Amino acid sequence: MNLNKVDLNLFIVFDAIYTEANLTRAGQIVGITQPAVSNALARLRETFNDPLFVRTAQGMVPTPMAQNIITPVRNALQQLRISVQESRTFNPSQANKTYRISMTDLTEAVVLPPLFQRLRRLAPNVIIESMLARRRETTKELAAGRLDFAVDAPLNTDPQVRHVKLMEDRYVCALRKEHPLAKDRISLEQYLSLTHIHISSRRSGLGYVDLALGKMGIQRRIALRSQHYLMASNVLHGTDMAITVPERFARHNDLHFVELPVSDIPLLETHLYWHESTDQDPANRWMREQIIEICQRVTAEEKKATAQARGGQQA
């Protein structure tokens, strides 16, 4: 039997006939006429090559074939009903769902720890799979359902993709705290004298700082290019190298940082992306709300800490 050619609505009729033992009452439950029930039963008999029900004075009596398949049919219908219901509502405390999110290791370090504190409390059976998808493939991965979200700079302009701003940060020059140039300021000459680490998800290409320096006809010396931020902090703590990074990274990794001696460096924005097909999905919307709220809280706590630090310095 090829199930691909079977109308699944027939199994709803089959269950109703088995329950009611009467074609008319089965039709009333399903919401179709008695002739339509008879037609459905005829198609089922042809599909299974079995009468399935025999008409008797006591009603429609199931054959051994019908008795054998009723339990798996009911289980399958129940699972389908549950799936349809879950697609309309989302109960995080009972959800068994895996969310796949594309993000850098820097975003992981900021978002995942507080997110998992919340998930252990609100959605203990939810699983997060984090990886870094290629930027040019993000839209396709979101559309295919292989990704639920992507966290990235605001560079994706595809109309199929929805997005919202999560966080904002500025670039700074970071050094180890014992570095000879770990002062309140750094000059352009001193900045260019340093050996730099450059973090990028691309194999080649210039960063914002390099583009700004290029307009001035100068360039910095990059000795290490990598995809991963967290590795860079370990290198910095053991060398006199420098790295141009978001201020948040420098703070979280106990690095000394100063304002860049280069102008026209744009702020770093981080956006959350999802496909328009999941915009109204309750499970997707719930996770969006959690990520957005966590980022808002992180930003508020950072602003409070910065204000307190400045107040302490002035005092």
Contacts in CASP RR format, 6 or more apart in sequence:
PFRMAT RR
TARGET T0000
AUTHOR 0000-0000-0000
METHOD contacts of the structure
MODEL  1
MNLNKVDLNLFIVFDAIYTEANLTRAGQIVGITQPAVSNALARLRETFND
PLFVRTAQGMVPTPMAQNIITPVRNALQQLRISVQESRTFNPSQANKTYR
ISMTDLTEAVVLPPLFQRLRRLAPNVIIESMLARRRETTKELAAGRLDFA
VDAPLNTDPQVRHVKLMEDRYVCALRKEHPLAKDRISLEQYLSLTHIHIS
SRRSGLGYVDLALGKMGIQRRIALRSQHYLMASNVLHGTDMAITVPERFA
RHNDLHFVELPVSDIPLLETHLYWHESTDQDPANRWMREQIIEICQRVTA
EEKKATAQARGGQQA
1 47 0 8 1.000
1 48 0 8 1.000
6 47 0 8 1.000
7 43 0 8 1.000
8 80 0 8 1.000
9 40 0 8 1.000
10 40 0 8 1.000
10 43 0 8 1.000
10 44 0 8 1.000
10 47 0 8 1.000
11 73 0 8 1.000
11 76 0 8 1.000
11 77 0 8 1.000
12 30 0 8 1.000
12 77 0 8 1.000
13 26 0 8 1.000
13 27 0 8 1.000
13 30 0 8 1.000
13 32 0 8 1.000
13 37 0 8 1.000
13 40 0 8 1.000
13 41 0 8 1.000
13 44 0 8 1.000
14 40 0 8 1.000
14 41 0 8 1.000
14 44 0 8 1.000
14 52 0 8 1.000
14 66 0 8 1.000
14 70 0 8 1.000
14 73 0 8 1.000
15 70 0 8 1.000
15 73 0 8 1.000
15 74 0 8 1.000
15 77 0 8 1.000
16 25 0 8 1.000
16 26 0 8 1.000
16 27 0 8 1.000
16 29 0 8 1.000
16 30 0 8 1.000
16 37 0 8 1.000
17 23 0 8 1.000
17 26 0 8 1.000
17 37 0 8 1.000
17 41 0 8 1.000
17 53 0 8 1.000
17 60 0 8 1.000
18 53 0 8 1.000
18 62 0 8 1.000
18 66 0 8 1.000
18 70 0 8 1.000
19 26 0 8 1.000
19 29 0 8 1.000
20 26 0 8 1.000
20 29 0 8 1.000
21 58 0 8 1.000
21 59 0 8 1.000
21 60 0 8 1.000
21 61 0 8 1.000
22 59 0 8 1.000
22 60 0 8 1.000
23 34 0 8 1.000
23 37 0 8 1.000
23 38 0 8 1.000
23 41 0 8 1.000
23 60 0 8 1.000
24 34 0 8 1.000
24 37 0 8 1.000
26 37 0 8 1.000
27 33 0 8 1.000
27 34 0 8 1.000
27 36 0 8 1.000
27 37 0 8 1.000
30 37 0 8 1.000
32 40 0 8 1.000
41 52 0 8 1.000
41 53 0 8 1.000
44 52 0 8 1.000
45 51 0 8 1.000
45 52 0 8 1.000
48 65 0 8 1.000
48 69 0 8 1.000
50 63 0 8 1.000
50 65 0 8 1.000
50 66 0 8 1.000
51 63 0 8 1.000
52 62 0 8 1.000
52 63 0 8 1.000
52 65 0 8 1.000
52 66 0 8 1.000
53 60 0 8 1.000
53 61 0 8 1.000
53 62 0 8 1.000
53 63 0 8 1.000
53 66 0 8 1.000
54 60 0 8 1.000
54 61 0 8 1.000
54 63 0 8 1.000
55 61 0 8 1.000
62 70 0 8 1.000
86 95 0 8 1.000
86 283 0 8 1.000
87 281 0 8 1.000
87 282 0 8 1.000
88 282 0 8 1.000
89 282 0 8 1.000
90 282 0 8 1.000
90 283 0 8 1.000
90 285 0 8 1.000
90 286 0 8 1.000
92 122 0 8 1.000
92 123 0 8 1.000
92 126 0 8 1.000
92 286 0 8 1.000
93 122 0 8 1.000
93 123 0 8 1.000
93 124 0 8 1.000
94 125 0 8 1.000
95 123 0 8 1.000
95 125 0 8 1.000
95 126 0 8 1.000
95 283 0 8 1.000
96 125 0 8 1.000
96 126 0 8 1.000
97 125 0 8 1.000
97 126 0 8 1.000
97 127 0 8 1.000
97 283 0 8 1.000
98 126 0 8 1.000
98 127 0 8 1.000
98 128 0 8 1.000
98 129 0 8 1.000
99 126 0 8 1.000
99 127 0 8 1.000
99 128 0 8 1.000
99 129 0 8 1.000
99 148 0 8 1.000
99 149 0 8 1.000
99 287 0 8 1.000
100 129 0 8 1.000
100 130 0 8 1.000
100 131 0 8 1.000
100 145 0 8 1.000
100 146 0 8 1.000
100 147 0 8 1.000
100 148 0 8 1.000
100 149 0 8 1.000
101 128 0 8 1.000
101 129 0 8 1.000
101 130 0 8 1.000
101 131 0 8 1.000
101 147 0 8 1.000
101 148 0 8 1.000
101 149 0 8 1.000
101 150 0 8 1.000
101 151 0 8 1.000
102 130 0 8 1.000
102 131 0 8 1.000
102 132 0 8 1.000
102 133 0 8 1.000
102 138 0 8 1.000
102 141 0 8 1.000
102 147 0 8 1.000
102 149 0 8 1.000
102 150 0 8 1.000
102 151 0 8 1.000
102 152 0 8 1.000
103 111 0 8 1.000
103 130 0 8 1.000
103 132 0 8 1.000
103 150 0 8 1.000
103 151 0 8 1.000
103 152 0 8 1.000
104 132 0 8 1.000
104 151 0 8 1.000
104 201 0 8 1.000
104 227 0 8 1.000
104 229 0 8 1.000
105 132 0 8 1.000
105 228 0 8 1.000
105 229 0 8 1.000
105 230 0 8 1.000
106 229 0 8 1.000
106 230 0 8 1.000
106 246 0 8 1.000
106 248 0 8 1.000
106 249 0 8 1.000
107 151 0 8 1.000
107 270 0 8 1.000
108 130 0 8 1.000
109 229 0 8 1.000
109 230 0 8 1.000
109 252 0 8 1.000
110 167 0 8 1.000
110 248 0 8 1.000
110 252 0 8 1.000
110 295 0 8 1.000
110 298 0 8 1.000
111 151 0 8 1.000
111 291 0 8 1.000
111 294 0 8 1.000
111 295 0 8 1.000
111 298 0 8 1.000
112 128 0 8 1.000
112 130 0 8 1.000
114 294 0 8 1.000
114 297 0 8 1.000
114 298 0 8 1.000
115 128 0 8 1.000
115 290 0 8 1.000
115 291 0 8 1.000
115 294 0 8 1.000
116 128 0 8 1.000
118 290 0 8 1.000
118 294 0 8 1.000
119 126 0 8 1.000
119 128 0 8 1.000
119 290 0 8 1.000
122 290 0 8 1.000
132 201 0 8 1.000
132 227 0 8 1.000
133 141 0 8 1.000
133 147 0 8 1.000
133 150 0 8 1.000
135 152 0 8 1.000
135 155 0 8 1.000
135 156 0 8 1.000
135 201 0 8 1.000
138 147 0 8 1.000
138 150 0 8 1.000
138 152 0 8 1.000
138 156 0 8 1.000
138 161 0 8 1.000
138 273 0 8 1.000
139 156 0 8 1.000
139 158 0 8 1.000
139 160 0 8 1.000
139 161 0 8 1.000
139 275 0 8 1.000
141 147 0 8 1.000
141 150 0 8 1.000
142 148 0 8 1.000
142 149 0 8 1.000
142 150 0 8 1.000
142 160 0 8 1.000
142 161 0 8 1.000
142 273 0 8 1.000
142 274 0 8 1.000
142 275 0 8 1.000
143 160 0 8 1.000
143 275 0 8 1.000
143 277 0 8 1.000
145 275 0 8 1.000
148 274 0 8 1.000
148 278 0 8 1.000
148 284 0 8 1.000
148 287 0 8 1.000
149 272 0 8 1.000
149 273 0 8 1.000
149 274 0 8 1.000
149 287 0 8 1.000
149 288 0 8 1.000
149 291 0 8 1.000
150 156 0 8 1.000
150 272 0 8 1.000
150 273 0 8 1.000
150 274 0 8 1.000
151 166 0 8 1.000
151 270 0 8 1.000
151 271 0 8 1.000
151 272 0 8 1.000
151 273 0 8 1.000
151 291 0 8 1.000
152 270 0 8 1.000
152 271 0 8 1.000
152 273 0 8 1.000
153 268 0 8 1.000
153 269 0 8 1.000
153 270 0 8 1.000
153 271 0 8 1.000
154 163 0 8 1.000
154 165 0 8 1.000
154 269 0 8 1.000
154 271 0 8 1.000
156 163 0 8 1.000
156 273 0 8 1.000
160 275 0 8 1.000
160 276 0 8 1.000
160 277 0 8 1.000
161 273 0 8 1.000
161 274 0 8 1.000
161 275 0 8 1.000
161 276 0 8 1.000
162 273 0 8 1.000
162 274 0 8 1.000
162 275 0 8 1.000
162 276 0 8 1.000
162 279 0 8 1.000
163 271 0 8 1.000
163 272 0 8 1.000
163 273 0 8 1.000
163 274 0 8 1.000
164 271 0 8 1.000
164 272 0 8 1.000
164 288 0 8 1.000
164 292 0 8 1.000
165 269 0 8 1.000
165 270 0 8 1.000
165 271 0 8 1.000
166 270 0 8 1.000
166 271 0 8 1.000
166 272 0 8 1.000
166 291 0 8 1.000
166 292 0 8 1.000
166 295 0 8 1.000
167 248 0 8 1.000
167 269 0 8 1.000
167 270 0 8 1.000
167 295 0 8 1.000
167 298 0 8 1.000
167 299 0 8 1.000
168 267 0 8 1.000
168 268 0 8 1.000
168 269 0 8 1.000
168 270 0 8 1.000
168 299 0 8 1.000
169 246 0 8 1.000
169 247 0 8 1.000
169 248 0 8 1.000
169 267 0 8 1.000
169 268 0 8 1.000
169 270 0 8 1.000
170 246 0 8 1.000
170 247 0 8 1.000
170 265 0 8 1.000
170 267 0 8 1.000
170 268 0 8 1.000
171 208 0 8 1.000
171 209 0 8 1.000
171 244 0 8 1.000
171 245 0 8 1.000
171 246 0 8 1.000
171 247 0 8 1.000
171 260 0 8 1.000
171 265 0 8 1.000
171 268 0 8 1.000
172 244 0 8 1.000
172 245 0 8 1.000
172 246 0 8 1.000
172 247 0 8 1.000
172 250 0 8 1.000
172 257 0 8 1.000
172 258 0 8 1.000
172 259 0 8 1.000
172 260 0 8 1.000
173 186 0 8 1.000
173 191 0 8 1.000
173 242 0 8 1.000
173 243 0 8 1.000
173 244 0 8 1.000
173 257 0 8 1.000
173 258 0 8 1.000
173 259 0 8 1.000
173 260 0 8 1.000
173 261 0 8 1.000
174 236 0 8 1.000
174 242 0 8 1.000
174 243 0 8 1.000
174 244 0 8 1.000
174 245 0 8 1.000
174 249 0 8 1.000
174 250 0 8 1.000
174 253 0 8 1.000
174 255 0 8 1.000
174 256 0 8 1.000
174 257 0 8 1.000
175 181 0 8 1.000
175 182 0 8 1.000
175 194 0 8 1.000
175 236 0 8 1.000
175 240 0 8 1.000
175 242 0 8 1.000
175 255 0 8 1.000
175 256 0 8 1.000
175 257 0 8 1.000
175 258 0 8 1.000
176 182 0 8 1.000
176 236 0 8 1.000
176 237 0 8 1.000
176 238 0 8 1.000
176 239 0 8 1.000
176 240 0 8 1.000
176 255 0 8 1.000
176 256 0 8 1.000
177 254 0 8 1.000
177 255 0 8 1.000
177 256 0 8 1.000
179 240 0 8 1.000
179 242 0 8 1.000
179 256 0 8 1.000
180 240 0 8 1.000
181 190 0 8 1.000
181 194 0 8 1.000
182 256 0 8 1.000
183 258 0 8 1.000
184 258 0 8 1.000
185 258 0 8 1.000
185 259 0 8 1.000
185 261 0 8 1.000
186 258 0 8 1.000
186 259 0 8 1.000
186 261 0 8 1.000
187 261 0 8 1.000
188 261 0 8 1.000
188 262 0 8 1.000
190 261 0 8 1.000
191 220 0 8 1.000
191 242 0 8 1.000
191 260 0 8 1.000
191 261 0 8 1.000
191 262 0 8 1.000
192 218 0 8 1.000
192 220 0 8 1.000
192 221 0 8 1.000
194 220 0 8 1.000
194 221 0 8 1.000
194 240 0 8 1.000
194 241 0 8 1.000
194 242 0 8 1.000
195 221 0 8 1.000
195 222 0 8 1.000
195 223 0 8 1.000
195 239 0 8 1.000
195 240 0 8 1.000
195 241 0 8 1.000
195 242 0 8 1.000
196 220 0 8 1.000
196 221 0 8 1.000
196 222 0 8 1.000
196 223 0 8 1.000
196 224 0 8 1.000
196 241 0 8 1.000
196 242 0 8 1.000
196 243 0 8 1.000
196 244 0 8 1.000
197 222 0 8 1.000
197 223 0 8 1.000
197 224 0 8 1.000
197 225 0 8 1.000
197 226 0 8 1.000
197 232 0 8 1.000
197 235 0 8 1.000
197 236 0 8 1.000
197 241 0 8 1.000
197 242 0 8 1.000
197 243 0 8 1.000
198 207 0 8 1.000
198 210 0 8 1.000
198 222 0 8 1.000
198 224 0 8 1.000
198 225 0 8 1.000
198 226 0 8 1.000
198 243 0 8 1.000
198 244 0 8 1.000
199 225 0 8 1.000
199 226 0 8 1.000
199 227 0 8 1.000
199 228 0 8 1.000
199 229 0 8 1.000
199 232 0 8 1.000
199 243 0 8 1.000
199 245 0 8 1.000
200 207 0 8 1.000
200 225 0 8 1.000
200 227 0 8 1.000
201 227 0 8 1.000
208 265 0 8 1.000
208 266 0 8 1.000
209 220 0 8 1.000
209 244 0 8 1.000
209 260 0 8 1.000
209 262 0 8 1.000
209 265 0 8 1.000
210 219 0 8 1.000
210 220 0 8 1.000
212 262 0 8 1.000
212 263 0 8 1.000
212 264 0 8 1.000
212 265 0 8 1.000
213 219 0 8 1.000
213 220 0 8 1.000
213 262 0 8 1.000
215 264 0 8 1.000
223 241 0 8 1.000
224 232 0 8 1.000
224 235 0 8 1.000
224 241 0 8 1.000
226 232 0 8 1.000
229 245 0 8 1.000
229 249 0 8 1.000
230 253 0 8 1.000
232 243 0 8 1.000
232 245 0 8 1.000
233 249 0 8 1.000
233 253 0 8 1.000
233 255 0 8 1.000
235 241 0 8 1.000
236 242 0 8 1.000
236 243 0 8 1.000
236 255 0 8 1.000
244 260 0 8 1.000
245 257 0 8 1.000
246 268 0 8 1.000
247 257 0 8 1.000
248 302 0 8 1.000
249 255 0 8 1.000
250 256 0 8 1.000
250 257 0 8 1.000
251 257 0 8 1.000
251 302 0 8 1.000
270 295 0 8 1.000
272 288 0 8 1.000
272 291 0 8 1.000
272 292 0 8 1.000
274 284 0 8 1.000
274 288 0 8 1.000
278 284 0 8 1.000
279 285 0 8 1.000
END
